[in-house]
Amino acid sequence: QVQLVESGGGLVQPGGSLRLSCAASGFSFRNYAMSWYRQAPGKERELVARISSIGGITNFANSVKGRFTISRDNAMNTVYLEMNSLKPEDTAVYYCCATFMYNGANYWGQGTQVTVSS
């Protein structure tokens, strides 16, 4: 059974940091690119960061470049999103997504809420 379980969300003040984790099971993690998306109320889901299955190549949305870092641990089947200098506009539900490198099939997690507010 495929599972993506996000954790690490919560309430943080502007300028603060959070580290999200996504634990994967039920599929060959190393064959999947891993991404973090987010969806704020009333807005479409958007790609935040992505890390490739091979080589660890990363991509980021312009809005988070220089503030967020994505990494993966293939031994632990886990992907991380380190978020620094958080802003109120980063408030959203953050979703983990696994994309199969051969056919683009996706698995999604249930999401974790991140709220940036004073």
N, C-alpha and C positions, 0 to 999 in steps of 0.2 A: 504494500500500500504506500503510495507516494504521499509524503508529508513535508511541508515547509512550515516551520514554526518560528515566527518572529518573537523577539523579546527585546527589552531594553528601553521601550518608550516610556514617556511620562511627562511631567510638567517641569519646565526649566525656565529660568529667567533669561531675558535677552543677554547675549554675550556668553551664555553658558555652553556646556558641552553635554552630549549624550553619545553612547555607543550602542547601536542596534546590532543584534545578532539574528541570524537565520539558520536554524539547524535543519538539515535536509536528511531524508531517509527514503528508502524504497526505490531508488534509481541510482545510476552510475554518475555520481556527482561530478567527477572529473571530466565527463563528456558534455557538460552543460556550461554555457555562459551564465553568469549570475548577475542579476540586476536588482536595483532598488527603484521602485516607483513611489510616487506619492499622489494623494488626492485630497485637496482641500474642499471644504463645503462649497457647493455650487460651481466647482471647477472640474475640468477633465483630468483624468489621471495622466501624470507626466513622468517621463524618465528622469531619474535623479543621477544615477551612476550605474556603470556596467563594468564587469571584469570578464575577460575572455576565458574560455576553457583551457586554452593553451597559451602559455607565455605571459599570462597575467596582464594583458593589455587593458588599460582602463580608459573610460570616457566619462565625462561629467557634463551635466547641464551647466550652461553659462552662469546661472544664478547661484550655483554652489561651488564653482571652481575656486580653489584656494582655501576653502573652508571645510569641505567634506573629503574624506578618504575612503575608498572601498578596498577591501582585501579579502582573501579567501584562504582557508586552511583545508586542503584536500584530504588530509589525514583525519580531520575531525568532521568533514562534510559540513562545513560551516562557512558562511560569508558574513562579513562585518561591514558596517557603515559607521565610521567615526565622524561625528558632526561637531564642529567647533564654531565659535562666534555665531551662535544661533540667533536668528531674527524672528520677530513675530510672523513674518510671511513664510517661515518654514513650517508653521503649524499645519498639520495634515495627518492623515492616516498613511503610514508608510508600509508598502507591500514588497515582499521578496518575490522574485520571479526567476525561474530556471528555464533556460532555452536550450533545447537539444541542438548540438552543433551541426548535425547532419540534415535535419529537416525543419528546424525552427519551431517545433512543438513546444508549448509552454506549460509550465506548472506554476500555480500561484499560491502564496500563503494567505492567511486570513487578515493580516495587517496588524499594525501596532500604532496606537495614537501617540503623536508627538505634539505637545502644546508648549509654545514659547510665549510666556506672558509674565508681566511683573505683578 
